[in-house]
Structure formats: structure tokens, C-alpha cells
Amino acid sequence: MRPLRLDLDAFARASGVHPELVGRLVGLGLIEPERDVHGALWFSHAQIAEVNRIQRLRSAFALNYASVGLVCDLLDRIAALESAMRHRSRPPGDRSWT
């Protein structure tokens, strides 16, 4: 059974990036870990996918990290709008789109 949260080093290994880069992503607000009472960072497994997306966008489009943050925000908004449109256009009682 895998742990619910990962510390900085375990998260960096699982994400395939250096711990300093993880710290930079946190500092830029691109990923938001939990902090314990001692200030240690704790990450969820879902955040590994966020780091992977950040890395893909950065390498595919040669973006700096500030630009990647903007692109991620816009992609998340588009996904939310598309989801809302799908739910609005569904006829009442129709569950075929779920």
C-alpha cells in the first residue's frame, strides 16, 4: 500500500525531477503542497501528474515557468467550461454521457 502523502525527496523521485525544482515550483505557486507543523512539505500522488504536465508544457512550447502557470490555469478553466457545457446540454434523465 502506498503512502497517502509523499515528502519532498520521495515526491521529487516519483516525479523524476530534482528536489530543488520541486521547491521552485512550490515557490512559483505551480504546485501547492501541504505543510506540517514543522514546515515540511507533503505532496499528494495526484500532484505528480501536475508536475508532469508542467514539464511537458515547458519542453513542448519552450515556456518559462511563469508562462506555464498561466497556460495551466487557462487549460483548467477550459476543462471546467467544457464540463459545464456537457452537463447543461444533457437532456433530463439522460445518463448516456456520463
JOVENKA-V335839 format. One record per run of one state. SS is the DSSP state (~ for helix, > for strand, _ for the rest). FROM is the first residue (numbers start at 1). TO is the last residue. If there is no record, write none. Layout:
ss = {SS/SS}
from = {FROM/FROM}
to = {TO/TO}
This chain:
ss = {_/>/~/_/~/_/>/_/>/_/~/_/~/_}
from = {1/5/8/16/19/28/34/36/41/45/46/62/65/89}
to = {4/7/15/18/27/33/35/40/44/45/61/64/88/98}
